[in-house]
Amino acid sequence: MPTPLNISIKQARRLLLKRQYLWPPRSLRGDEGIMSFFQRMRFAQFDPVNIIGTSPCIALAARVRDFTPAMLAAHLYEHRVLNDQWDRCASIVLDEDIEALYYNRGDTNWRTRSRMPVPEEVFQSVREQLAQHPEGLPSNSFPDIHFREALLLMLAVGDVEIHHREGQRRFFALAPEERRKRYQDASFFPNREDFFRWIVQRRVGSSGLMMAYSSYILQSIRGLGALKRREVVDSLAKEGQLISLQVENLKPLFYCLPEDVPLLETTDVPSPRAAFIAPLDNMLWDRSMVHALFDFRYRWEIYTKDDKRLYGPYTLPVLYGDRLIARVQLRVDSSAKPAVLRVEQWWWEAGVKPSRTMQQAVQVALNQHAHMLGVDPDEVALL
């Protein structure tokens, strides 16, 4: 095996943040910036919960200046250069990766809790109803559970697509013939082994760094169990397709893509900016790695019972420069006219010494987040 590169924790943090377009935040612009993010990350995890923005919108607002959800919706449902698709989980994926993800498709992708058999006549009925509604139908247009199961099974194999979303509601439509053919094309990789090599490299790139054989970063890859993960990662490292890194004072090896090694040598240090990090951001996939590199423990507590929460239901980590300095619970105050985005609660991390410059950076981040939501920003007073 090649000798690992020895790097500092600070180098590891900065490599991760640079790869993620977060050092500094909001360095991308407009529609081109959205596509730059996806061309590098390949996909972002999706969740429909929308309290202060959905997770992918919060992630893009941290990277793309003046981002709005309408910009993402246009790429998804008008231009179709991005797709609602399954990857590590429900995700927004580059359209150009449809064929490459063939080996990761299956009937449990969108319906993980059900194994209900669906009669063929139900599939036919769903097709007929969708054919009459090219503008899409929400799942509640099909009151029978068999019909909703059929929709999700057809989504998994590309027979139907998510036509658009209205809030948390998905509208389903028959996929065009060309897209169905692409979904069913198994020729991109000659075998599953080549697919494993590709998707492991892709996941490392989507995260920026991987600690050891991370089951968090490499989750939801069909057929890639723990032993196979080790085999594939070791093989890629031996061939130089992944670069192994030994981070000071940390026992596990880390891995990055070869093209990201120059990020370790970059000496430019941008003026610190602040950003709110989405709960399902690519950067946060492996919470144990975030703790190791940033000394920051994070859990998304939206599904945690009130009496078990340490912070709030939608608490976001706050990035400043190359550190995670705090966590924040934001709230849209709709009683104000016009509506205002407020800092409901704020928790500094131990050892952080707030400064006027830090507060000004947080205000800019709040202004950008309010712009994303289409509301006014509050004036922060954190010091």
HUSUL-V9980 format. One record per backbone hydrogen bond with DSSP energy under -0.5 kcal/mol. CO is the residue of the C=O (numbers start at 1). NH is the residue of the N-H. Records with the same first field share a line. If there is no record, write none. Layout:
CO: NH, NH
This chain:
5: 7, 246
7: 248
8: 12
9: 13
10: 14
11: 15
12: 16
13: 17
14: 18
15: 19
16: 20
17: 22, 23
18: 21
22: 25
24: 23, 27
28: 65
29: 33
30: 34
31: 35
32: 36
33: 37
34: 38
35: 39
36: 40
37: 41
38: 42
41: 43
42: 94
44: 92
47: 55
53: 51, 52
54: 58
55: 59
56: 60
57: 61
58: 62
60: 63, 64
62: 26
63: 28, 65
64: 67
65: 30
68: 71, 72
69: 73
70: 74
71: 75
72: 76
73: 77, 78
74: 78, 79, 80
75: 81, 82
81: 95
83: 85, 93
85: 91
89: 87
90: 46
91: 85, 93
92: 44
93: 83
94: 97
95: 98
97: 101
98: 101
99: 102
101: 104
102: 105
106: 109
111: 114
119: 122, 123
120: 124
121: 125
122: 126
123: 127
124: 128
125: 129
126: 130
127: 131
128: 132
129: 132
130: 133
133: 136
137: 172
138: 141
139: 142
141: 143
144: 147, 148
145: 149
146: 150
147: 151
148: 152
149: 153
150: 154
151: 155
152: 156
153: 157
154: 159, 160
155: 158
159: 175
161: 163, 173
164: 171
166: 169
169: 166
170: 139, 172
171: 163, 164
172: 137
173: 161
176: 180
177: 181
178: 182
179: 183
180: 184
182: 185
184: 186
191: 195
192: 196
193: 197
194: 198
195: 199
196: 200
197: 201
198: 202
199: 203
200: 204
201: 205
202: 206
203: 207
204: 208
210: 212, 255
211: 214
214: 218
216: 219
220: 222
221: 224
223: 225
225: 229
226: 230
227: 231
228: 232
229: 233
230: 234
231: 235
232: 236
233: 237
234: 238
235: 239
236: 241, 242
237: 240
242: 244
243: 256
244: 5
245: 247, 254
246: 7
247: 250
252: 247
253: 212
254: 245
255: 210
256: 243
257: 260
258: 261
260: 263
261: 264
262: 265, 266
268: 270
273: 321
275: 277, 319
277: 317
278: 281
281: 284
282: 285
285: 287
286: 290
287: 291
288: 292
289: 293
290: 294, 296
291: 295
296: 298
299: 301
301: 304
305: 308, 309
306: 309
312: 301, 315
314: 330
316: 328
317: 277, 319
318: 325, 326
319: 275
320: 323
323: 320, 325
325: 349
326: 318
327: 347
328: 316, 330
329: 344, 345
331: 333, 342
332: 334
333: 336, 340
339: 376
340: 333, 342
341: 378
342: 331, 344
345: 329
347: 327
349: 352
352: 354
355: 359
356: 360
357: 361
358: 362
359: 363
360: 364
361: 365
362: 366
363: 367
364: 368
365: 369
366: 370
367: 371
368: 372
369: 373
370: 374, 375
372: 69
376: 341
378: 380
